[in-house]
Amino acid sequence: MNPHPRTPAGPNEIEIERSRIREIRSRLPEAARQLDGVLPRLVSLAVAESAFTSFTYSLALAYNEAEAYTLAEVRRRVDDTVRIQDGVTASLGAWQDAEAASTVRTA
């Protein structure tokens, strides 16, 4: 943590707010857990029909395709969340290491 916060000197300078990034990163596992909870709920849904007509059969097929697509999308979102978390963790470490390496210290 920087004991002497400062504002950027100009429009071409930015300041990395590691504390805010850490907060966002800390929320990502909860977002992934919520997505994980969706998968069993989707799988447990079913189309129940005792006497299929050509119309209900086509609806059942369409439902199965929509379900497969939705499951794939949810899994992709979970994977994306994990990748984002890993990337944010790597960026935080790199910025912290760069700031530590560029700090002038007395011997």
Secondary structure, 3 states (H helix, E strand, C coil): CCCCCCCCCCCCCCCCCHHHHHHHHHHHHHHHHHHHHHHHHHHHCCCCCCCCCHHHHHHHHHHHHHHHHHHHHHHHHHHHHHHHHHHHHHHHHHHHHHHHHCCCCCC
